[in-house]
Amino acid sequence: MKHVTIITVPNALGSTVTIPLEMLSAANDIARARRQRDKIVTLDVVSVGKETVTLSGGLKIHCEKSISDVRKTDLIFVPGIWGNPRKTLNAYDGLYAWLRNQYNSNCTICSIVTGSYFLAQAGLLNGKPATTHWRYFDEFQNLFPKVRLQRKRFITSANNIFCTGSVNAARDIMLHFVQLLYGESIADEISHHFTHELKRSYESLLLSKDQQATHHDELIIKVQEWLQENYANNLHVSEVADNFKLSARSLNRRFKNATTTTPLQYLQELRIEQAKELLKKSNLSVSEVADQVGYQDASYFTSLFKKLNSVTPNEYKSLVRNKLFVAESKPSISS
């Protein structure tokens, strides 16, 4: 039976604790209901020192165990902090040795948002790619120059250490871990319960073509995040520029300098990737898919889809739904 540890610390963002807890607890419930008891994992929510931990917003969690009670675990989630995490780094000396010991025992570790500060302080990110919340990019890089900060990545992975740069990315990577622990069927059911729409998979977020490209324009990073949240709306470049107090010309120039693509091309790619997921996994018609991803003109959507994918939406749907998938071995949590 796999063992998962979710760490709590004072002033941690509640969502960075509850997202792993709720999604894994739900997966356990589904496994029990299906009588797949071999897939159930042991979950421990632990403190670093005190039994009762007060999270951001005043939410209190009573922990039956502390990290010192956990001798061996397979997967650890490290929470993010509300506010600047640098102020709290010196308060958890015992945490860093424990994290190093667990990692050296082949444990997988995942930080959520600014939880990457704790991994970096423990020395676990030296020489590895990592990400954190965009607001703290510069400080993080100054504090931890040996870490390969990825400013364009919402998820990074190297040698069983994962980092996420947003709460949305935490949900995405949780689907990845649920699939590893419970299999694709339970992961699909968890996805339907915990996401309001079908999202890009962990693999596509991590392995997309610009994985190695980074840039330092924090305003454009904000624009990218905003586009990912609002791609389904009726958007015009001029309106996006106004939203970030730029001229359309300045936005296009800065966006292309930072990402090698234009805001419109970036938006189109976001929409088409989302459309591919809907075509693959939903029963929506092509016109309904077009509307879901921000295109009111289904014929224009079909033309753009074919231009970018060499097949029409209906052809793509037929291809992916009729494909016979061969089971492939996936890495285990404690490989």
C-alpha positions as CSV (number, residue, x, y, z in Angstrom):
1,M,0.0,0.0,0.0
2,K,1.4,3.4,-1.0
3,H,1.8,6.1,1.6
4,V,1.2,9.8,0.9
5,T,2.2,12.6,3.3
6,I,0.6,16.1,3.1
7,I,2.5,18.7,5.1
8,T,0.9,21.6,6.9
9,V,2.7,24.7,8.2
10,P,1.2,27.8,9.8
11,N,-0.2,30.3,7.3
12,A,-0.2,27.8,4.4
13,L,-2.7,28.4,1.7
14,G,-5.6,26.1,2.5
15,S,-6.0,25.1,-1.1
16,T,-2.4,23.8,-1.3
17,V,-3.3,21.4,1.5
18,T,-6.9,20.6,0.7
19,I,-6.5,20.0,-3.1
20,P,-4.2,17.0,-2.6
21,L,-6.2,15.8,0.4
22,E,-9.6,16.0,-1.2
23,M,-8.6,14.5,-4.6
24,L,-6.8,11.6,-3.1
25,S,-9.5,11.0,-0.5
26,A,-12.1,10.9,-3.3
27,A,-9.9,8.5,-5.3
28,N,-9.7,6.2,-2.2
29,D,-13.5,6.4,-1.9
30,I,-14.0,5.4,-5.6
31,A,-11.5,2.5,-5.2
32,R,-13.4,1.3,-2.2
33,A,-16.7,1.5,-4.0
34,R,-15.2,-0.5,-6.9
35,R,-13.7,-3.0,-4.4
36,Q,-10.2,-2.2,-5.7
37,R,-8.7,-2.2,-2.2
38,D,-5.2,-2.8,-3.6
39,K,-5.3,0.7,-5.0
40,I,-6.2,2.5,-1.8
41,V,-3.4,4.7,-0.4
42,T,-2.7,5.7,3.2
43,L,-3.0,9.5,3.7
44,D,-1.4,11.4,6.5
45,V,-1.8,15.1,7.0
46,V,1.2,16.1,9.2
47,S,2.5,19.1,11.0
48,V,6.2,20.1,11.4
49,G,5.9,20.7,15.1
50,K,2.6,21.6,16.6
51,E,-0.5,19.3,16.5
52,T,-2.9,22.0,15.5
53,V,-1.9,24.2,12.6
54,T,-3.6,27.5,11.6
55,L,-3.7,28.0,7.9
56,S,-4.3,31.2,5.9
57,G,-7.7,32.6,6.7
58,G,-7.8,31.1,10.1
59,L,-8.6,27.5,9.1
60,K,-7.3,25.1,11.8
61,I,-6.2,21.6,11.1
62,H,-5.5,19.1,13.8
63,C,-2.8,16.7,12.8
64,E,-2.5,13.3,14.5
65,K,1.1,13.1,13.4
66,S,4.2,15.3,12.8
67,I,6.9,14.7,10.2
68,S,9.0,12.9,12.9
69,D,6.3,10.2,13.1
70,V,6.6,9.4,9.4
71,R,9.6,7.1,8.9
72,K,8.9,6.2,5.2
73,T,6.5,7.6,2.7
74,D,6.1,7.4,-1.1
75,L,4.8,10.8,-2.0
76,I,5.0,14.2,-0.2
77,F,3.1,17.4,-0.9
78,V,4.7,20.6,0.4
79,P,2.3,23.5,0.7
80,G,2.6,27.1,-0.4
81,I,2.5,30.1,2.0
82,W,0.2,33.1,1.9
83,G,2.5,36.1,1.5
84,N,6.3,36.1,1.2
85,P,7.6,32.6,2.1
86,R,11.2,33.9,2.7
87,K,10.2,35.2,6.2
88,T,9.3,31.6,7.3
89,L,12.3,29.7,5.9
90,N,14.3,29.7,9.1
91,A,11.4,28.5,11.2
92,Y,11.5,24.9,9.8
93,D,15.1,23.6,10.2
94,G,13.8,20.1,11.1
95,L,11.7,20.0,7.9
96,Y,14.7,20.2,5.6
97,A,16.6,17.2,6.9
98,W,13.4,15.2,6.9
99,L,12.8,16.1,3.3
100,R,16.3,15.2,2.3
101,N,16.1,11.8,4.1
102,Q,12.8,11.0,2.4
103,Y,14.0,12.0,-1.0
104,N,17.2,9.9,-0.6
105,S,14.9,7.0,0.2
106,N,13.3,7.3,-3.3
107,C,10.3,9.4,-2.2
108,T,8.6,11.6,-4.8
109,I,8.1,15.2,-3.6
110,C,5.7,17.8,-5.1
111,S,5.7,21.5,-4.0
112,I,2.6,23.6,-4.6
113,V,3.1,27.2,-5.6
114,T,5.7,28.8,-3.1
115,G,6.3,25.4,-1.5
116,S,9.3,25.3,-3.8
117,Y,11.0,27.7,-1.4
118,F,11.2,24.9,1.2
119,L,12.6,22.4,-1.4
120,A,15.2,24.9,-2.5
121,Q,16.1,25.7,1.1
122,A,16.6,22.0,1.7
123,G,19.0,21.9,-1.3
124,L,16.8,19.5,-3.2
125,L,16.4,21.8,-6.3
126,N,20.1,22.6,-6.9
127,G,20.8,22.1,-10.5
128,K,17.2,21.1,-11.3
129,P,14.4,23.0,-13.1
130,A,11.8,24.5,-10.8
131,T,9.0,27.0,-10.7
132,T,7.1,29.0,-8.1
133,H,4.5,31.8,-8.1
134,W,5.3,34.5,-10.6
135,R,5.2,37.2,-8.0
136,Y,8.4,35.8,-6.4
137,F,10.4,34.9,-9.4
138,D,13.1,37.5,-8.9
139,E,13.5,36.9,-5.2
140,F,13.5,33.1,-5.6
141,Q,16.3,33.4,-8.3
142,N,18.3,35.7,-6.0
143,L,17.9,33.5,-3.0
144,F,18.6,30.2,-4.8
145,P,20.9,30.9,-7.8
146,K,21.8,27.2,-8.2
147,V,18.1,26.4,-9.1
148,R,17.2,26.5,-12.7
149,L,14.1,28.7,-12.4
150,Q,11.6,28.1,-15.3
151,R,9.6,31.3,-15.6
152,K,7.3,30.0,-18.3
153,R,6.6,26.6,-16.8
154,F,3.5,26.0,-14.6
155,I,4.9,22.5,-13.8
156,T,8.4,21.3,-13.7
157,S,9.7,17.8,-13.1
158,A,13.2,16.3,-12.5
159,N,14.3,13.2,-10.7
160,N,11.1,12.7,-8.8
161,I,10.8,16.3,-7.7
162,F,7.8,18.3,-9.1
163,C,7.0,22.0,-8.7
164,T,3.9,23.9,-9.6
165,G,3.5,27.6,-10.2
166,S,-0.2,28.0,-9.6
167,V,-3.2,26.5,-7.8
168,N,-4.6,25.5,-11.2
169,A,-1.4,23.6,-12.0
170,A,-1.7,21.9,-8.7
171,R,-5.0,20.4,-9.7
172,D,-3.6,19.4,-13.1
173,I,-0.6,17.6,-11.5
174,M,-2.9,15.9,-9.0
175,L,-4.7,14.2,-11.9
176,H,-1.3,12.9,-13.0
177,F,-0.6,11.5,-9.5
178,V,-4.1,10.0,-9.3
179,Q,-3.5,8.2,-12.6
180,L,-0.2,6.9,-11.4
181,L,-1.6,5.7,-8.1
182,Y,-5.1,4.5,-9.1
183,G,-5.1,4.1,-12.9
184,E,-6.7,5.9,-15.8
185,S,-10.3,5.0,-15.0
186,I,-10.3,6.5,-11.5
187,A,-8.3,9.5,-12.7
188,D,-11.0,10.2,-15.4
189,E,-13.7,10.1,-12.7
190,I,-11.8,12.4,-10.4
191,S,-11.3,14.7,-13.4
192,H,-15.0,15.0,-13.9
193,H,-15.6,15.7,-10.2
194,F,-12.9,18.2,-9.6
195,T,-12.6,20.2,-12.9
196,H,-15.4,22.3,-14.4
197,E,-14.1,21.4,-17.9
198,L,-11.7,19.1,-19.5
199,K,-8.2,20.5,-19.2
200,R,-4.8,19.9,-20.9
201,S,-3.1,16.9,-19.4
202,Y,-0.1,17.0,-17.1
203,E,2.0,15.6,-19.9
204,S,1.0,18.3,-22.4
205,L,1.6,21.1,-19.8
206,L,5.0,19.7,-19.0
207,L,6.2,18.6,-22.4
208,S,4.8,21.3,-24.7
209,K,7.2,22.7,-27.3
210,D,8.4,25.7,-25.3
211,Q,9.5,23.7,-22.2
212,Q,13.1,24.8,-22.4
213,A,12.3,28.4,-23.4
214,T,12.2,31.0,-20.6
215,H,11.7,34.7,-20.5
216,H,11.9,37.4,-17.8
217,D,9.0,39.7,-18.8
218,E,6.7,39.3,-15.8
219,L,4.0,41.4,-17.4
220,I,3.8,39.0,-20.3
221,I,3.7,36.1,-17.9
222,K,0.7,37.7,-16.3
223,V,-0.9,38.1,-19.8
224,Q,-0.2,34.4,-20.5
225,E,-1.9,33.4,-17.2
226,W,-4.8,35.7,-18.0
227,L,-5.3,34.2,-21.5
228,Q,-5.2,30.7,-20.0
229,E,-8.0,31.7,-17.7
230,N,-10.1,33.6,-20.2
231,Y,-9.5,31.9,-23.6
232,A,-13.2,30.9,-23.9
233,N,-14.3,34.6,-23.9
234,N,-14.8,36.8,-27.0
235,L,-11.3,38.4,-26.9
236,H,-9.6,41.0,-29.0
237,V,-5.9,41.9,-28.8
238,S,-6.8,45.5,-28.2
239,E,-9.0,44.6,-25.2
240,V,-6.3,42.4,-23.8
241,A,-3.8,45.3,-24.2
242,D,-6.1,47.7,-22.5
243,N,-6.5,45.3,-19.6
244,F,-2.8,45.4,-19.0
245,K,-2.4,49.2,-19.7
246,L,-0.5,48.6,-23.0
247,S,-1.1,49.6,-26.5
248,A,-1.9,46.8,-28.9
249,R,1.4,47.5,-30.7
250,S,3.4,47.3,-27.5
251,L,1.6,44.1,-26.4
252,N,2.3,42.4,-29.7
253,R,6.0,43.5,-29.7
254,R,6.7,42.5,-26.0
255,F,4.7,39.2,-26.3
256,K,6.6,38.2,-29.5
257,N,10.0,39.1,-28.0
258,A,9.2,37.0,-24.9
259,T,7.5,34.0,-26.4
260,T,8.4,34.1,-30.2
261,T,4.7,34.1,-31.0
262,T,2.0,36.7,-31.1
263,P,-0.9,37.0,-28.5
264,L,-3.4,35.9,-31.2
265,Q,-1.3,32.8,-32.1
266,Y,-0.9,32.0,-28.5
267,L,-4.7,32.3,-27.9
268,Q,-5.4,30.2,-30.9
269,E,-3.1,27.4,-29.7
270,L,-4.8,27.5,-26.3
271,R,-8.2,27.2,-27.8
272,I,-7.3,24.5,-30.3
273,E,-5.6,22.4,-27.6
274,Q,-8.7,22.7,-25.4
275,A,-10.9,21.8,-28.4
276,K,-8.9,18.6,-29.0
277,E,-9.5,17.5,-25.4
278,L,-13.2,18.2,-25.8
279,L,-13.4,16.3,-29.1
280,K,-11.6,13.4,-27.5
281,K,-13.5,13.1,-24.3
282,S,-16.9,14.8,-24.6
283,N,-20.0,14.2,-26.7
284,L,-20.3,17.8,-27.8
285,S,-20.9,18.6,-31.5
286,V,-18.2,20.5,-33.4
287,S,-20.3,23.7,-33.2
288,E,-20.7,23.2,-29.4
289,V,-16.9,22.6,-29.1
290,A,-16.2,25.8,-31.1
291,D,-18.5,27.8,-28.8
292,Q,-16.9,26.3,-25.7
293,V,-13.4,27.4,-26.7
294,G,-14.4,30.9,-27.8
295,Y,-15.3,30.6,-31.5
296,Q,-18.9,31.6,-32.4
297,D,-18.3,30.8,-36.1
298,A,-18.0,27.0,-36.4
299,S,-16.8,27.1,-40.0
300,Y,-13.9,29.4,-39.1
301,F,-13.1,27.1,-36.1
302,T,-13.1,24.1,-38.5
303,S,-10.8,25.9,-41.0
304,L,-8.4,26.9,-38.2
305,F,-8.4,23.5,-36.7
306,K,-7.6,21.8,-40.0
307,K,-4.8,24.4,-40.7
308,L,-3.1,23.6,-37.3
309,N,-3.8,19.8,-37.2
310,S,-4.1,18.8,-40.9
311,V,-7.5,17.2,-40.2
312,T,-11.0,18.5,-39.6
313,P,-12.5,18.4,-36.0
314,N,-14.7,15.5,-37.1
315,E,-11.8,13.6,-38.6
316,Y,-9.8,14.2,-35.4
317,K,-12.6,13.0,-33.3
318,S,-13.0,9.8,-35.3
319,L,-9.2,9.2,-35.2
320,V,-8.8,9.6,-31.5
321,R,-11.9,7.7,-30.5
322,N,-11.2,4.7,-32.8
323,K,-7.6,4.4,-31.9
324,L,-6.6,1.3,-30.1
325,F,-4.5,2.3,-27.2
326,V,-1.7,0.0,-26.1
327,A,-1.0,-0.2,-22.4
328,E,2.3,1.3,-21.6
329,S,4.3,1.0,-18.4
330,K,4.2,4.1,-16.3
331,P,6.7,5.1,-13.7
332,S,5.7,4.3,-10.1
333,I,5.5,6.9,-7.4
334,S,8.6,5.5,-5.7
335,S,10.5,4.3,-8.8
